[in-house]
Amino acid sequence: MKLFRLLAPPALMCSLALAGCATIPNPVKQSYVYGAEAGYAATAQQLAIVYGSLPYCARGTTTSATSYCQDPKIEVQIAAANAKVTTARRALESFVRNPANYPGLTYAQLLTTFGDAVTTLQQIEAQNGVH
């Protein structure tokens, strides 16, 4: 499991970066979005779900290697970051369906926004020992 935690974020970012750098015609196939979503669901989203299912820490205690619990302040940060990921993901999906609704934007820009939001969520999780 530790190896997965170490390899999953770089693998996700590489796949997002490669997808963003590729010359992809508009309209983009929905399968490109599915690939980005699958990477997110396998890493950052899964950690957020697991963390959210933990019991809350007792007043004055924190999570440790032997006692896992959820800090409400961290949960709020994760929820806010996850909301940004959801917004970026929905914009990406909408763009694929109707690129004309986003004049001046490209798939690469929206994919980068999605990737940045996922990275922010992963950073919050990493800084707070969510694993």
C-alpha positions, -999 to +999 in steps of 0.1 A: +000+000+000+029+024+007+043+018-027+009+026-042+008+059-023+043+068-035+037+059-071+001+069-076+005+107-075+034+108-099+016+084-122-015+106-122+004+138-129+024+122-157-008+109-173-024+143-169+007+161-182+010+138-212-027+142-220-024+180-217+007+182-240-007+161-267-023+178-297-059+168-292-085+179-317-118+195-306-142+181-299-122+157-277-133+121-272-150+114-238-125+086-233-098+113-226-119+127-197-126+092-184-088+086-182-082+117-162-112+109-139-099+074-134-066+086-122-082+110-098-106+084-085-078+059-079-057+083-058-068+116-043-106+109-042-101+075-026-079+090+001-105+117+007-133+091+011-112+070+035-103+100+056-139+111+057-150+078+070-127+079+100-142+088+134-135+123+146-105+128+169-113+133+206-108+168+218-071+175+223-059+144+204-046+140+168-042+111+145-011+090+149+004+058+135-016+037+160-048+058+163-064+070+131-090+097+135-103+126+115-096+163+123-126+184+113-103+213+101-085+189+077-119+175+066-130+211+057-098+216+036-102+183+018-139+190+011-131+225-003-103+211-025-125+182-036-153+208-046-127+225-068-118+192-084-155+185-091-160+219-107-130+215-129-141+179-138-176+191-147-162+219-169-140+194-187-169+171-193-191+199-205-163+211-229-161+176-244-199+176-250-201+212-262-168+229-270-186+259-285-198+268-250-162+276-241-149+300-268-112+307-264-106+277-241-089+246-251-090+210-238-054+214-225-063+244-204-093+227-188-073+195-183-045+216-166-070+232-143-084+198-134-048+185-128-039+215-106-071+210-085-062+173-080-026+183-071-039+208-045-061+180-030-031+157-029-009+183-012-035+189+015-037+151+021+001+148+021+007+178+044-018+163+069-006+127+068-037+114+051-027+081+036 
